[in-house]
Amino acid sequence: MPWSAFLRGPGLEVVVGARLWVLRLLLGLPAGVDVGLQGLVETVANGLELDLDEWLPRALAAAFLDPLVALGVADIRPPPPHPGASLRLGPRAATVIGSALVAAGEEVSLTSTPVN
């Protein structure tokens, strides 16, 4: 199902086109460390030259973060229904994110991913 079926936003096409860049960004995050969601959203906005609009945090959560939580390899704190403030990747998150990159035809070395 295309992302546009459930996400809306002025820069959605840019995020869809840069999904591999976002996955590589997530792959570079260390496991077991709280990462501020606001900083993550700002990094994506700056990296993709997008305005920091209110749709972007929802789009990143729905397209990238919520699936990691659903697979049990990440936690968003505080948990829903409260707005998330931080992301903590588990030790298997790199395998899941790396697998998504490989499925998209990218080469990934999981031995070089950060592990705590």
C-alpha distances in whole Angstrom, upper triangle without the diagonal:
4,6,8,7,9,11,14,17,19,18,15,15,17,16,13,15,17,15,17,20,19,18,22,23,22,24,27,27,30,29,31,32,31,29,29,26,27,29,25,24,27,27,23,24,27,26,23,26,24,26,26,24,23,19,19,20,18,15,16,17,13,12,15,17,16,14,18,19,18,18,22,23,23,24,24,28,29,26,24,25,27,26,25,28,28,25,27,25,27,28,26,23,24,23,20,19,21,19,16,18,19,16,15,19,21,24,25,28,28,32,32,29,31,32,34
4,5,6,8,9,11,14,16,15,11,11,14,12,9,12,14,13,15,18,17,17,20,22,21,23,26,26,29,29,31,31,30,28,28,24,26,27,23,21,24,24,20,21,24,23,20,22,21,22,23,21,21,17,17,18,16,13,15,16,12,10,14,17,16,15,18,20,19,20,23,23,23,25,24,27,28,26,24,25,27,25,25,27,27,25,27,25,27,29,26,23,24,24,20,19,21,20,16,17,19,16,15,18,20,24,24,28,28,31,31,29,31,32,34
4,5,6,6,8,11,13,12,8,9,12,10,8,11,13,11,14,16,15,15,19,19,19,21,24,24,27,27,29,28,27,25,24,21,22,23,20,18,21,21,17,18,21,20,17,20,18,19,19,18,17,13,13,15,12,9,11,12,9,7,11,14,14,13,16,18,17,19,22,22,21,22,21,24,25,23,21,22,24,21,21,24,23,22,24,23,25,27,25,22,23,23,19,18,20,19,16,17,20,17,16,19,20,24,24,27,27,31,30,27,29,30,32
4,5,5,6,9,11,11,8,8,12,11,9,12,14,13,17,19,17,18,22,22,22,24,27,27,30,30,32,31,29,27,26,22,23,25,22,19,22,22,19,19,22,21,18,20,17,19,19,17,16,13,13,15,13,10,13,14,12,11,14,17,16,16,20,21,20,22,25,25,24,25,24,26,27,25,23,23,25,23,23,25,26,24,27,26,29,31,29,25,26,27,23,21,24,23,19,20,23,21,19,22,23,27,27,31,30,34,33,31,32,34,35
4,6,8,12,14,15,11,12,16,14,12,16,18,16,20,21,20,21,24,24,24,26,29,29,31,31,33,33,31,29,28,24,25,27,24,22,24,25,22,22,25,24,22,23,21,22,22,19,18,15,16,17,14,12,15,15,12,12,15,18,16,16,20,21,20,22,25,25,25,25,24,27,27,25,23,23,24,23,23,26,27,25,28,27,29,31,29,26,27,27,24,23,25,24,20,22,24,22,20,24,25,29,29,32,32,36,35,32,34,35,37
4,7,10,14,14,11,13,16,14,13,16,18,16,19,21,19,19,23,23,22,24,27,27,29,29,30,30,28,26,25,21,22,24,22,19,22,23,20,20,24,23,21,23,20,20,20,17,16,12,13,14,11,9,12,12,9,10,13,15,13,14,18,18,17,20,22,23,22,22,21,23,24,21,19,19,21,19,20,23,23,22,25,25,27,29,27,24,26,26,23,21,24,23,20,22,25,22,21,25,26,29,29,32,31,35,34,31,32,33,34
4,7,10,11,8,10,13,11,10,14,15,14,18,19,16,18,21,21,20,23,25,25,28,28,29,28,26,24,22,19,19,21,19,16,19,20,17,16,20,20,17,19,16,16,16,14,12,9,10,11,8,6,10,11,8,8,12,14,13,14,17,18,18,20,23,23,21,22,20,22,23,21,19,19,20,18,18,21,22,21,24,24,26,29,27,24,25,26,22,21,24,23,20,21,24,22,21,24,25,28,28,31,30,34,33,30,31,32,33
4,7,9,7,10,12,11,11,14,16,15,19,20,18,20,23,22,22,25,27,26,30,30,31,30,28,25,23,20,19,21,19,16,18,20,17,16,19,20,17,17,14,14,14,12,11,7,9,12,9,8,11,13,11,11,15,17,16,18,21,21,22,24,26,26,24,24,22,24,24,23,21,20,21,19,20,22,23,23,26,26,29,32,30,27,28,29,26,24,26,26,23,24,27,25,23,26,27,30,30,33,33,36,35,32,33,34,35
4,6,5,8,10,10,11,14,15,15,19,19,17,19,22,21,21,24,26,26,29,30,31,29,27,24,22,18,18,19,18,14,16,17,14,13,16,17,14,14,11,11,11,9,9,6,7,11,10,8,11,13,13,13,15,17,18,19,22,23,23,26,27,27,25,25,22,24,25,24,22,22,22,19,20,21,22,22,26,26,29,32,31,27,28,29,26,24,27,27,23,24,27,26,24,27,27,30,30,33,33,36,34,31,32,34,35
4,6,8,9,10,12,13,14,16,19,19,17,20,23,22,23,26,27,27,30,31,33,31,29,26,24,20,19,20,19,15,16,17,15,12,15,16,13,12,9,9,11,9,10,8,9,13,13,11,14,16,16,15,18,20,21,22,24,26,27,29,30,30,28,28,25,27,28,27,25,25,25,22,22,23,25,25,28,28,32,34,33,29,30,31,29,26,28,29,25,25,28,27,24,27,27,30,31,34,34,37,35,32,33,35,37
4,5,5,6,9,10,11,12,16,15,14,17,19,18,19,22,23,24,27,29,30,29,27,23,22,19,17,18,16,13,14,15,11,10,12,13,9,9,7,8,10,9,11,9,8,12,12,10,12,15,15,14,16,18,19,21,22,24,25,27,29,27,25,26,24,26,27,27,25,25,25,22,22,22,23,23,26,26,29,31,30,26,27,28,26,23,25,26,22,22,25,24,21,24,24,27,27,30,30,33,31,29,30,32,34
4,5,5,6,8,10,10,14,14,13,15,18,18,18,21,23,23,26,28,29,28,26,23,22,18,18,19,17,14,15,16,12,11,15,14,11,12,10,11,12,11,12,9,8,12,11,8,10,13,12,11,13,16,17,18,20,22,22,24,26,25,23,24,22,25,26,25,23,24,24,21,21,22,22,22,25,24,27,29,28,24,25,26,23,20,23,23,19,20,23,21,19,22,22,25,25,28,29,32,30,28,29,31,33
4,6,5,6,9,10,13,14,13,16,18,18,19,22,23,24,28,29,31,30,29,25,25,21,21,21,19,16,18,17,14,13,16,15,11,12,11,13,15,14,16,13,12,15,15,11,13,16,15,13,15,18,19,20,22,24,24,25,28,27,26,27,25,28,29,28,27,27,28,25,24,25,25,24,27,26,29,31,29,25,25,26,24,21,23,23,19,19,22,20,17,20,20,24,24,28,28,32,30,28,30,32,34
4,5,5,6,9,11,11,11,14,16,15,17,19,21,22,25,27,29,28,27,23,22,19,19,19,16,14,15,14,11,10,12,11,7,9,8,11,13,14,15,13,11,14,15,12,12,16,15,13,14,18,20,20,21,24,25,25,28,26,25,26,24,27,28,28,27,28,27,24,23,24,24,23,25,25,28,29,28,24,24,25,23,20,21,22,19,18,21,20,17,19,19,22,23,26,27,30,28,26,27,30,32
4,5,5,6,9,9,8,11,13,13,14,16,18,19,22,24,26,25,23,20,20,16,17,17,14,12,13,13,9,9,12,10,8,10,9,12,13,13,14,11,9,11,12,9,9,12,12,10,11,14,16,16,17,20,21,22,24,22,21,22,21,24,25,25,24,25,24,21,20,21,21,19,22,21,24,26,24,21,21,22,20,16,18,19,16,15,19,18,15,18,17,20,21,24,24,27,25,23,24,27,29
4,5,5,9,10,9,11,14,14,15,17,19,20,24,25,27,27,25,22,22,19,20,20,17,15,17,16,12,13,16,14,11,14,13,15,16,16,17,14,12,14,14,10,10,13,12,9,11,14,16,15,17,20,20,21,24,22,21,23,22,25,27,26,25,26,26,23,22,23,23,21,23,22,25,26,24,21,21,21,19,16,18,18,14,14,17,16,13,16,16,19,20,23,24,27,26,24,25,28,30
4,6,8,9,10,12,13,14,16,17,19,21,25,26,29,28,27,24,24,21,22,21,18,16,18,16,13,14,15,13,10,13,13,16,18,18,19,16,14,17,17,13,13,16,16,13,14,17,19,18,20,23,23,23,26,24,24,26,25,28,30,29,28,29,29,26,25,26,25,23,25,24,26,27,26,22,21,22,20,17,18,18,15,14,16,16,12,14,14,18,19,22,23,27,25,23,25,28,31
4,5,5,6,9,10,11,13,14,16,17,21,23,26,25,24,21,21,18,19,18,15,14,15,13,10,11,13,10,8,11,12,15,16,17,19,16,13,15,16,13,12,15,15,12,12,15,18,17,18,21,22,22,24,22,21,23,23,26,27,27,27,28,28,25,23,23,22,20,22,21,24,25,23,20,19,20,18,15,16,17,14,12,15,15,12,14,13,16,17,20,21,24,22,20,22,25,27
4,5,5,6,9,10,11,12,14,16,19,20,23,23,22,19,20,17,18,18,14,14,16,14,11,13,15,12,10,14,14,17,17,18,19,16,13,14,15,11,10,13,13,9,9,12,15,14,14,18,19,18,21,19,18,20,20,23,25,24,24,26,26,23,21,22,20,18,20,18,21,22,20,16,16,17,15,11,13,14,10,9,13,13,10,13,12,15,15,18,19,22,20,18,20,23,25
4,5,5,6,9,10,10,12,15,18,19,22,22,22,20,21,19,20,19,15,16,17,15,12,15,16,13,12,16,16,20,20,21,22,20,16,17,18,15,13,15,16,12,11,14,17,15,15,19,20,19,21,19,19,21,21,25,27,26,26,28,28,25,23,24,22,19,20,18,20,20,19,15,14,15,13,10,10,12,9,7,10,11,8,10,8,11,11,15,15,19,17,16,18,21,23
4,5,5,6,9,10,11,13,17,19,22,21,21,18,19,17,18,16,13,13,14,11,9,12,12,9,9,13,14,17,18,19,21,19,15,16,18,15,12,15,16,13,12,14,18,17,16,20,21,21,22,20,19,21,21,24,26,26,27,28,28,25,22,22,20,18,19,18,20,21,20,16,15,16,15,12,12,14,12,10,13,14,12,13,11,13,13,15,16,19,17,15,17,20,23
4,5,5,6,9,10,11,15,16,19,18,18,15,16,14,15,14,10,10,12,10,7,11,12,9,9,13,13,16,16,17,18,16,13,13,14,12,9,12,13,10,8,11,14,14,13,16,18,18,19,17,16,18,17,20,22,22,23,25,24,21,18,19,17,15,16,15,18,19,18,14,13,15,14,10,12,14,11,10,14,15,13,15,13,15,14,17,17,19,17,15,16,19,21
4,5,5,6,9,10,13,15,18,17,17,15,17,15,17,16,12,13,15,13,11,14,16,13,13,17,17,20,19,21,21,19,15,15,16,14,11,13,13,10,8,10,13,12,11,15,16,15,17,14,14,17,17,20,23,22,23,25,25,22,19,20,17,14,15,13,15,16,15,11,10,12,10,6,8,10,8,7,11,12,11,13,11,12,11,14,13,16,15,12,14,16,19
4,5,5,6,9,12,14,17,17,18,15,17,16,18,16,13,14,16,13,11,15,15,12,13,17,18,21,20,22,23,21,18,18,19,17,14,16,17,14,11,13,17,16,14,17,19,18,19,16,16,18,19,22,25,25,26,28,27,24,21,21,18,16,16,14,16,16,15,12,10,12,12,8,8,11,10,8,11,13,12,13,10,11,9,11,12,14,12,10,12,15,18
4,5,5,7,11,13,16,15,15,12,14,13,15,12,9,11,12,9,9,12,13,10,12,15,16,19,18,20,21,19,16,15,17,16,12,14,16,14,11,12,16,16,14,17,19,19,19,16,15,17,17,20,22,23,24,26,25,22,19,18,16,13,14,13,15,16,16,12,11,14,14,10,11,14,13,11,15,17,15,17,14,15,13,14,14,16,14,11,12,15,17
4,5,5,9,10,13,12,13,10,13,12,14,13,9,11,14,11,10,14,15,13,15,18,18,20,19,20,20,19,16,14,16,15,11,12,14,12,9,9,13,13,10,13,16,15,15,12,11,13,14,17,19,19,21,23,22,20,16,16,13,10,11,9,12,13,13,9,8,11,11,7,10,13,11,11,14,16,15,17,15,15,13,14,13,15,14,10,11,13,15
4,6,8,9,13,13,14,13,16,15,18,16,13,15,17,14,14,17,18,15,17,20,21,24,22,24,24,23,19,18,20,18,15,15,17,15,11,12,15,14,12,15,17,15,16,12,12,15,16,19,22,22,24,26,25,23,20,19,16,13,12,10,11,11,11,8,6,9,9,6,7,10,10,9,12,14,14,16,13,13,10,11,9,12,10,7,8,11,13
4,6,9,13,12,14,12,15,15,17,14,12,15,16,13,13,17,17,15,17,20,21,23,22,24,25,24,20,19,21,20,16,17,20,18,14,14,18,17,15,17,20,19,18,15,14,16,17,20,23,23,25,27,26,24,20,19,16,13,13,11,13,13,13,10,8,12,13,10,10,14,14,13,15,18,17,18,15,14,11,12,11,12,9,6,7,10,12
4,7,9,8,10,8,11,12,15,12,10,14,15,12,13,17,17,15,18,21,21,23,21,23,23,23,19,17,20,19,15,16,18,17,13,13,16,16,13,15,18,17,16,13,11,13,14,16,19,20,22,25,23,21,17,16,12,10,9,8,10,11,12,10,9,12,13,11,12,16,15,15,18,20,20,21,18,18,15,15,13,14,12,8,7,9,10
4,7,6,9,9,13,14,17,15,13,17,18,16,17,20,21,19,22,24,25,26,24,26,26,26,22,20,22,22,18,18,21,20,16,15,18,18,14,16,19,18,16,12,11,13,15,16,19,20,23,25,24,22,18,17,13,11,9,7,9,9,11,9,9,13,14,12,14,17,17,17,20,22,22,23,20,20,16,15,13,13,12,8,5,6,7
4,6,9,10,13,15,18,17,15,18,20,18,19,23,23,22,24,27,27,28,26,28,27,26,23,21,22,22,19,18,20,20,16,14,16,16,13,13,17,15,13,9,9,11,13,15,18,18,21,24,23,21,18,17,13,10,7,5,5,5,8,7,8,11,12,12,14,16,17,18,20,22,23,24,21,21,17,16,13,14,13,10,7,6,6
4,7,9,13,15,18,17,16,19,21,20,21,24,25,24,26,29,29,30,27,28,27,27,24,21,23,23,20,19,21,21,18,15,17,18,14,14,17,16,13,10,9,10,12,13,15,16,20,22,21,20,16,15,12,9,6,6,6,7,10,10,12,14,15,15,17,19,20,21,23,25,26,28,25,24,21,20,17,17,17,13,10,8,6
4,6,10,12,15,14,13,17,18,17,19,22,22,22,24,26,26,27,24,26,25,25,23,20,22,22,19,18,21,21,18,15,17,19,15,15,19,18,16,13,11,11,12,12,15,16,19,22,20,19,15,13,9,8,6,7,9,10,13,12,13,17,17,16,18,21,21,22,25,26,27,28,26,25,22,21,18,19,17,14,11,10,8
4,6,9,12,11,11,14,16,15,17,20,21,21,23,25,24,25,22,23,22,23,20,17,19,20,17,15,19,20,16,13,16,18,15,14,18,18,16,13,10,9,9,9,11,13,17,19,17,15,11,9,6,6,5,8,10,13,15,14,15,19,18,17,20,22,22,23,26,27,27,29,27,27,24,24,21,22,20,17,14,14,12
4,6,9,8,7,11,12,12,13,16,17,17,19,21,21,21,18,20,19,20,17,14,16,17,14,13,17,17,14,12,15,17,14,14,18,18,17,14,11,11,10,10,12,14,17,19,17,14,11,8,5,5,6,9,12,15,16,14,15,18,18,16,19,22,21,21,24,26,25,28,25,25,22,23,20,22,20,16,14,15,14
4,5,5,6,9,10,11,13,14,15,17,18,20,19,19,15,17,16,17,15,12,15,16,13,13,17,17,15,13,15,18,16,16,19,20,19,17,13,12,10,10,11,14,16,18,15,12,9,6,4,6,9,12,15,18,20,17,18,22,21,19,22,24,23,23,27,28,27,29,27,28,25,26,24,25,23,20,18,18,18
4,5,5,6,8,10,11,12,14,15,16,18,16,16,13,14,13,14,11,8,11,12,10,9,13,14,12,10,13,15,14,14,17,19,18,16,13,12,9,9,11,13,14,16,13,10,7,5,5,6,10,12,16,19,20,17,18,21,20,18,21,23,21,22,25,26,25,28,26,27,25,26,24,26,24,20,19,20,20
4,5,5,6,9,10,10,12,14,15,16,14,14,10,12,11,13,10,8,11,13,11,11,15,16,15,13,16,19,18,18,21,22,22,20,17,15,12,12,14,16,16,17,15,11,9,7,8,10,13,16,19,22,23,20,21,24,23,21,23,26,24,24,28,28,27,30,28,29,27,28,27,29,26,23,21,23,22
4,5,5,6,9,10,10,12,14,15,14,14,11,14,14,15,12,11,14,15,12,13,17,17,15,14,17,20,18,19,22,23,23,20,17,16,14,14,16,18,19,21,18,15,12,10,9,11,13,15,19,21,23,19,20,23,22,20,22,25,23,23,27,28,26,28,26,27,25,26,25,26,24,21,19,21,21
4,5,5,6,9,10,10,12,14,13,14,11,14,14,14,11,9,12,13,9,11,14,14,12,11,14,16,15,16,19,20,20,18,15,15,13,14,16,17,18,20,18,14,12,10,9,9,12,13,17,19,20,16,17,20,19,16,19,21,19,19,23,24,23,25,22,24,22,23,22,24,21,18,17,19,19
4,5,5,6,9,10,11,12,10,11,8,10,10,11,7,6,10,10,8,10,13,13,12,11,14,17,16,17,20,21,21,20,17,16,14,15,17,18,18,19,17,14,12,11,11,11,15,16,20,22,22,19,19,22,21,18,20,23,20,20,24,24,23,25,23,25,24,25,24,27,24,21,21,22,23
4,5,5,6,8,10,10,9,9,7,10,11,13,9,9,13,13,11,13,16,16,15,15,18,20,20,21,24,25,25,23,20,19,17,18,19,21,21,22,20,16,15,13,13,14,17,18,22,24,25,21,22,25,24,20,23,25,23,22,26,27,25,27,25,26,25,27,26,28,25,22,22,24,24
4,5,5,6,8,10,10,11,10,13,15,15,11,11,15,14,12,14,17,16,14,15,18,20,19,20,23,24,24,22,19,19,18,19,21,22,23,24,22,19,16,15,14,14,17,17,21,23,23,20,19,22,21,18,20,23,21,20,23,25,23,24,22,23,22,23,23,25,22,19,19,21,22
4,5,5,6,8,8,10,9,12,13,13,9,10,13,11,9,12,14,13,12,13,16,18,17,19,22,22,23,21,19,19,17,19,21,22,22,24,22,18,17,16,15,15,17,17,21,23,23,19,19,21,20,17,19,21,18,17,21,22,20,22,20,22,21,23,22,25,22,20,20,22,23
4,6,5,6,5,6,6,9,11,11,8,10,13,12,10,14,16,15,15,16,19,20,20,22,24,25,26,24,22,22,20,21,23,24,23,24,23,19,18,17,17,17,20,21,24,26,26,23,22,25,23,20,22,24,22,21,24,25,22,25,23,25,24,26,26,28,26,23,23,26,27
4,6,5,6,8,8,12,15,15,12,13,16,15,14,17,19,18,17,18,22,23,23,25,27,28,29,26,24,24,22,23,25,26,26,27,26,22,20,19,19,19,22,22,26,27,28,24,23,26,25,22,23,26,23,22,25,26,24,25,23,25,24,26,26,28,25,23,23,26,27
4,6,8,11,11,14,17,16,13,14,17,15,14,17,19,17,16,18,21,22,21,24,26,26,27,25,23,24,22,24,26,27,27,29,27,23,21,20,20,19,21,21,24,26,26,22,21,24,23,19,20,23,20,19,22,23,21,22,20,21,21,23,23,25,22,21,21,24,26
4,6,9,11,13,15,14,11,14,16,14,13,16,18,16,15,18,21,21,22,24,26,26,28,25,24,25,23,25,27,27,27,28,27,23,22,21,21,20,23,23,26,27,27,23,22,25,23,19,21,23,20,18,22,22,19,21,19,22,22,24,25,27,24,23,23,26,28
4,7,9,12,15,15,12,15,17,16,15,18,20,18,19,20,23,24,25,27,29,30,31,29,27,27,25,27,28,29,29,30,28,24,23,23,23,22,25,25,29,30,30,26,26,28,27,23,25,27,24,22,26,26,23,25,23,25,25,28,28,31,28,26,26,29,31
4,6,8,11,11,9,12,14,13,13,16,18,17,17,19,21,23,24,25,27,28,30,28,25,26,23,25,26,27,26,27,25,22,21,21,21,21,24,25,28,30,30,26,26,28,27,23,25,27,24,23,26,26,24,26,24,27,27,29,29,32,29,27,27,30,31
4,6,9,10,9,11,14,13,14,17,18,18,19,20,22,24,25,26,28,30,31,29,26,26,23,25,25,26,25,26,24,20,20,20,21,22,25,26,30,32,32,28,28,31,29,26,28,30,27,26,30,30,27,29,28,30,30,32,32,35,32,30,30,32,33
4,7,8,7,9,12,12,12,14,17,17,17,18,20,22,23,24,26,28,28,27,24,23,20,21,22,23,22,22,20,17,17,16,18,19,22,24,27,30,30,26,27,30,28,25,27,29,26,26,29,29,27,30,28,30,30,32,31,34,31,28,28,30,31
4,6,6,8,10,11,12,14,15,16,17,18,19,22,23,23,25,28,28,27,24,24,20,21,22,22,21,21,19,16,16,17,19,20,23,25,28,31,31,27,28,31,28,26,28,30,27,27,30,30,28,31,30,32,31,34,33,36,33,31,30,32,33
4,6,6,7,9,11,12,13,15,16,16,17,20,21,21,23,26,26,26,23,21,18,19,19,19,18,17,16,13,14,15,17,18,22,24,27,30,30,26,28,30,27,25,28,29,26,27,31,30,28,31,30,33,32,34,33,36,34,31,30,32,32
4,6,5,6,9,10,11,12,14,14,15,18,19,20,21,24,25,24,22,21,18,19,20,19,17,17,17,14,14,16,18,18,22,23,26,29,28,25,26,28,25,23,26,27,24,24,28,27,25,28,28,30,30,32,32,34,33,30,30,31,32
4,5,5,6,8,10,10,12,12,14,16,17,18,20,22,23,22,19,19,16,18,19,19,18,18,17,14,14,14,15,16,19,20,24,26,26,22,23,25,23,20,23,24,21,21,25,25,23,26,25,27,26,29,28,31,29,26,26,28,29
4,5,5,6,9,10,10,10,11,14,15,15,17,20,20,19,16,16,13,14,15,15,14,15,14,10,10,11,12,12,16,17,21,24,24,20,21,24,21,19,22,24,21,22,25,25,23,26,25,28,26,28,27,30,28,25,24,26,26
4,6,5,6,8,10,10,10,13,15,14,16,18,19,19,17,16,13,15,15,15,13,13,13,10,10,12,14,14,17,18,21,24,24,20,22,24,21,19,23,23,20,22,25,24,23,26,26,28,27,29,28,31,30,26,26,27,28
4,5,5,6,8,9,10,12,14,15,16,18,20,19,17,17,15,17,18,17,16,16,16,14,13,15,16,15,18,18,21,24,23,19,21,22,19,17,20,21,18,19,22,21,20,23,23,25,25,27,26,29,28,25,25,27,28
4,6,5,5,7,9,10,11,13,14,16,17,16,14,14,12,15,17,16,15,17,16,13,12,13,13,12,15,15,18,21,20,16,17,19,17,14,18,19,16,17,20,20,18,21,21,23,22,24,23,26,25,21,22,23,24
4,6,6,5,5,8,9,10,12,14,15,14,12,11,9,12,14,12,12,13,13,11,9,11,11,10,13,14,16,20,19,15,17,19,16,15,18,19,16,18,21,21,20,23,22,25,23,25,24,27,25,22,22,23,23
4,6,6,5,7,10,10,11,13,15,15,13,14,12,15,16,14,13,14,15,13,12,15,15,13,16,16,18,21,20,16,19,20,16,15,19,19,16,18,21,19,19,22,22,25,24,26,25,28,27,24,24,25,26
4,6,7,7,9,11,12,13,15,15,14,15,14,17,19,17,16,18,18,16,15,17,16,14,17,16,18,20,19,15,17,18,14,12,16,16,12,14,17,16,15,19,19,21,20,23,22,25,25,22,22,24,25
4,6,6,7,9,11,11,13,12,11,12,12,15,17,16,16,18,18,16,14,15,14,11,13,12,15,17,15,12,13,14,11,9,13,13,11,12,16,15,14,18,17,19,18,20,19,22,21,18,19,20,21
4,5,5,6,9,10,11,10,8,9,8,12,14,12,13,15,15,13,11,12,11,8,10,10,12,15,14,11,13,15,12,11,14,15,13,15,18,18,18,21,20,22,20,21,19,22,22,18,18,19,20
4,5,5,6,9,10,10,9,9,8,12,13,11,11,13,14,13,11,14,13,10,12,12,14,17,15,12,15,16,13,13,16,16,14,17,20,19,19,23,22,24,22,24,22,25,25,21,21,21,22
4,5,5,6,9,9,9,11,11,15,17,14,14,16,17,16,15,17,15,13,13,12,13,16,13,11,13,14,10,10,14,13,11,14,17,16,16,20,20,21,20,22,20,23,23,20,20,20,22
4,5,5,6,6,5,8,10,13,15,14,14,17,18,17,14,16,14,10,10,8,9,12,10,7,10,11,8,8,12,12,11,14,16,16,17,20,19,20,18,19,17,20,20,17,17,17,18
4,5,5,6,5,6,7,11,13,10,11,14,15,14,12,14,12,9,10,9,10,13,12,10,13,14,11,12,16,16,15,18,20,19,20,24,23,24,22,23,20,23,23,19,19,18,19
4,5,8,8,9,11,14,15,12,12,15,17,17,15,17,16,13,13,12,12,15,13,11,15,15,12,13,16,16,15,18,20,19,20,23,23,25,23,24,21,24,25,21,22,21,22
4,6,8,10,13,16,18,15,16,18,20,20,17,20,17,14,13,11,11,12,10,9,12,11,9,11,14,13,13,16,17,17,19,21,21,22,20,21,18,21,22,19,19,18,20
4,6,8,11,14,16,13,15,18,19,19,16,18,16,13,11,9,8,10,9,9,12,12,10,12,15,15,15,18,20,19,21,24,23,24,21,22,19,21,22,19,18,17,17
4,7,11,14,16,14,16,19,20,19,16,17,14,11,9,6,5,7,6,5,9,9,8,10,12,13,13,16,18,18,20,22,21,21,18,19,15,18,18,15,15,13,14
4,7,10,12,11,14,16,16,16,12,13,10,7,6,4,5,9,9,7,10,12,10,11,14,15,15,17,20,20,21,24,22,23,20,20,17,20,19,16,15,14,14
4,6,9,8,10,13,13,13,10,11,8,6,5,7,8,12,12,10,14,16,14,15,18,19,18,21,23,23,24,27,26,26,23,24,21,23,23,19,17,16,16
4,6,6,8,11,10,9,6,7,6,5,6,9,11,15,15,13,16,18,17,16,20,21,20,22,25,25,25,28,27,28,25,26,23,25,25,21,19,19,18
3,5,8,10,8,8,5,6,5,6,8,11,13,17,18,16,19,22,20,20,23,25,24,25,28,29,29,32,30,31,28,29,26,28,27,23,21,20,19
4,7,8,6,7,5,7,7,9,11,14,16,20,21,19,22,24,22,22,26,27,26,28,31,31,31,34,33,34,31,32,29,31,30,26,24,23,22
4,6,6,8,7,9,10,10,12,14,15,19,20,18,21,23,21,21,25,26,24,27,30,29,30,33,32,33,31,31,29,31,30,26,25,24,23
3,5,7,7,11,12,13,15,17,18,22,22,20,23,25,22,22,26,26,25,27,30,29,30,33,32,34,32,33,30,33,32,29,27,27,26
4,7,9,12,14,15,17,19,21,25,25,23,26,28,25,25,29,29,27,30,33,32,32,35,35,36,34,36,33,36,35,31,30,30,29
4,6,9,12,13,16,19,21,25,25,23,26,28,25,25,29,30,28,30,33,32,32,36,35,36,34,35,33,35,34,30,29,28,27
4,7,10,12,15,17,20,24,24,22,24,27,24,23,27,28,26,28,31,31,30,34,32,34,32,33,31,33,32,28,27,27,26
4,6,8,11,14,17,20,21,18,21,23,21,20,24,25,23,25,28,28,28,31,30,31,29,30,28,30,29,25,23,23,23
4,7,10,14,17,20,21,19,21,24,22,21,24,26,25,26,29,30,29,32,30,31,29,30,27,29,28,24,22,22,21
4,7,10,13,16,18,15,18,21,19,18,21,23,22,23,27,27,27,30,28,28,26,26,24,26,24,20,18,18,17
4,6,10,13,14,12,14,17,15,14,18,20,19,20,23,24,24,26,24,25,22,23,20,22,21,17,16,16,15
4,6,10,12,10,12,15,14,14,17,19,18,20,22,24,24,26,24,25,21,21,19,20,19,15,13,13,12
4,7,8,6,8,11,11,11,13,15,15,17,19,20,21,23,21,21,18,18,15,17,16,12,11,10,10
4,6,5,8,10,10,11,14,15,16,18,19,21,22,24,22,22,18,18,15,16,16,13,11,9,9
4,6,7,8,10,11,12,14,16,17,18,20,22,23,21,20,17,16,12,13,14,10,9,7,8
4,6,5,7,9,10,11,13,15,15,17,19,20,19,18,15,14,11,13,14,11,11,9,11
4,5,5,6,8,10,11,12,14,15,17,19,17,17,14,14,11,13,14,10,10,10,12
4,5,5,6,8,10,10,12,14,15,16,14,14,10,10,7,10,10,7,8,8,11
4,6,5,6,9,10,10,12,14,15,14,13,10,10,7,10,11,9,11,11,14
4,5,5,6,9,10,11,13,15,14,14,12,13,10,14,15,12,14,14,16
4,5,5,6,9,10,11,13,11,12,10,11,10,13,13,10,12,13,16
4,5,5,6,9,10,11,9,9,6,8,7,11,11,9,12,13,17
4,5,5,6,9,10,9,10,8,10,9,13,14,13,15,16,19
4,5,5,6,9,9,11,10,13,12,16,16,14,17,18,21
4,5,5,7,5,7,7,10,11,15,14,13,16,18,21
4,5,5,5,6,7,10,11,14,15,14,18,19,23
4,5,7,9,10,14,14,18,18,17,21,22,25
4,6,9,11,14,15,19,19,18,21,23,26
4,7,9,13,15,18,18,18,21,24,27
4,6,10,12,15,15,15,18,21,24
4,7,10,12,12,13,17,19,23
4,6,9,9,9,13,15,19
4,5,6,7,11,13,17
4,5,5,9,10,14
4,6,8,9,13
4,6,9,12
4,6,10
4,7
4
